[in-house]
Amino acid sequence: MPLIVLCGYPSSGKTRRATEIREKLEAAGKTVHLAGDLQCRVERNECYADSRKEKELRGALKAAAERHISKDSVVIVDSPNYIKGFRYELYCVARQHKSTQCVIYCMASVEQCREWNSSRPEEDRYSDKIFDELVMRFEEPESRNRWDSPLFSLLGDDALPMDEISEALFERKARRPNQSTQAQPVSSATFLHDVDRCTQDVNMAIMKSQQTCGPGECIPVPASNEKFRSVRQLPMAELRRLRNQFLSYTRLHPVEDAAQTATLYVQYLNNTVK
């Protein structure tokens, strides 16, 4: 059964939409599981101020999605989900389980979200600092990205297009798993070391080539025939962040042949970097 990923600014109405979707699905006889900040019982300001705690929250959300996704239930991930790399990981979970998925983007202006946030009970509000930081970090979903498609962008007063959402989730064929989404057993005791070294070599090759390559050029990397499509100059800090996201996913879903790591990593970069 499908995976529904909500995303949007803080206090943009994601939980209201999640509740509305759950009620309509349950009325149609579906079993629904909510996985969100509330279900994980996190104190938002404390969590989003600490990168380690926020990473643990994302891990818990992903684990909940993996635990509940099945042919008999729908999983709704109710969280800011502002990192496109994390939305990609959730997309991979759905694909691995041969399930459909969609993204619900709760659209609202920063000013409107700030007003809604201030109207909440004090214990439920985002602090001004955390609110501003989450807005600044937000990576807007794009329908051209596979992991953000199909995308439903809804303003606060829009009617929920439940017929279209149901059609996308229950009448569309799930994407077939491929090598980058199919979980397989670790085949070597040195697997993680090999993956770490391989992805580091790819990053170094990209950084070196960017000194002479311009946007639009394809950059060859070690140990793969796949080439990185350079759409813009990438700072090392961004490459390091993307590499860490890829490593986190690989630890949970190792591939059988570590020799394919470079190819899978470059495919991940090409799909993620815009």
Summary of the structure (lengths in Angstrom):
residues: 274
radius of gyration: 19.4
end to end distance: 30.0
largest distance: 58.8
contacts: 814
relative contact order: 0.14
helix: 50%
strand: 14%
